[in-house]
Amino acid sequence: MQQIIIYMPARVKPTGKQKQIFLIHTVVFAIVTALTWMMYDKGVEGWAYPWPAWTTAAWGLSLIGHFCAVYLSYEDPGHADYKRQEANG
């Protein structure tokens, strides 16, 4: 009978620098988004196109991606082989 060994990649712990950059990204996002929405309909009477929704959504998605890259990354066991093959070209 053959035994199957399953290798589970380990989660990569984020460095302090990665956490710091993500925190800066989050704070800047919050400040700019708040300012953008506060300036949104200044001086407009009636309905105004909600243009800040596009930048908020796009930047919010990039913030979610940044969070995933920092906190939900797993090691890639084939990365060393890839780098070796790339170097030998």
Sequence and secondary structure as in RCSB ss.txt:
>XXXX:A:sequence
MQQIIIYMPARVKPTGKQKQIFLIHTVVFAIVTALTWMMYDKGVEGWAYPWPAWTTAAWGLSLIGHFCAVYLSYE
DPGHADYKRQEANG
>XXXX:A:secstr
          B    HHHHHHHHHHHHHHHHHHHHHHHHTTTT  S    THHHHHHHHHHHHHHHHHHHHS B 
 TTHHHHHHHHHH 
